[in-house]
């Protein structure tokens, strides 16, 4: 079992920045590919960013490319999502997820993941 706990969400204005953190426990963190997803009211959960377990390669949704950065610190068992130039359209609950030795392109798909955090709310006002 892997437990994931997100933090760092909040209410900000358009153009501001936030950094989300997701702390993992329970298994060898470095063996897991990690993803960030978000879900706005009335919408399906969508891919935001992911980072692979072995190569550390990263991919982003087109809507966040150039504004968001995913990173991981295996020593701290934590994955981060740095969000800059936030827009009202980024308002959602943000979830982190873990997949044991997950590979591309599957780790861009929510249903592929084994473990999920509880989510953290991000609200961007205009």
N, C-alpha and C positions, 0 to 999 in steps of 0.2 A: 504494500500500500504506500502511496505517496500522498502527503497532505500539502496543500497549497494555500497560502494566505496572502491575498493582495492587500496593498495599502497605497496611499498617496493620492487618492481621488479627492475631488472637491469642486467648489464653485469658483470659476474664474471668468474673466472677461475675454472677449475675442482678442487674439494676438498674444495672450499670455502663454506661459509654459507650465507644465506639470511633469513630474517624474513618478511613474508608477513602479512599485516594487512587488515582487512575488517571491515569498520565501517558501522553500520546499523542505520537507523532512520525510524521513522514512526509508529512503533507498539512496543508491549512489546517484547523486544529481547529475554528474557528468555523463551518465549513460542515457540521459533523457533529452530528446529534442523538446523545445519549449515554444509555445505559441501564445500570442495575445489575440483575443477576439473581442468583439463588442456587439451589444444588442441594444438597439433603440426601441422605444415603445412601439408596438405594432409591427415590428420588423423582425426578420430572421437574424440569427446570430451570424456575424460576418467576420471573415479573416482580416486581421490588421497587420500582423508581422509574426515571423517565426525565425528561430535560430536552431540550426542543426546540432546534434549532440557531438559529432566527431570533428567535422570540418569547421564548425562555427560559422558556416555560411548563412546568410540572412536573406530574406525576401520580404517585400512589403506590398500591401495593397496599393493600387495606383492612387487612391484617394489620399494616402498619407505619405507617399514617397517624397523625400526631400524635407519633410517636416518632422517625422517620427524616426527614432532610432532604437532598435532593440539591442540589448547587450546582456551578457551573463557573467557572473563571477562564481566559478565553480568552488572556490575556496569558501565562499559565503552561502552557497546553495541558493543563490538568488538570481532571478532574471529581472531586468529593468525594461521600462519603456519610457524613453524621454520623448515628450510631446511638446513641440514648439509651434508657434504661430497657430494656436488653436482657433478653431472656427465653430460657430454654433452647430454645424452639421456633425461635429465630433461628439456631441452630447450623446451619452449612452452609458450602460453598465459595461465595464471592461472586465474581462475574465482572462486569467492565465490558465494554461493547460499543459499537460505533460504526456509525452508518448515515448515509451521505451524504445530507444534506438530508431526513432522515427526517421523516415527518409522523404526526400522530395519526389514528386510534388504533393504527396499525401498529407504532409504536415501543414498544408494550407487549408485542409478540410476539417471542420469541427468534429464530425462523427468519427474521425480516425483516432481521436485522443482517448486515453484511458482515464485520466484524472483531471479534475477541474477545481478551481478555487471558487469561493463564494461570490466573487465579483466586488468591484468598487465603482461607485457612481462618479462620473465625470459630467459636469454641467458647464457649458460655455455660453455665457450671455453675450448678446450683441450690443 
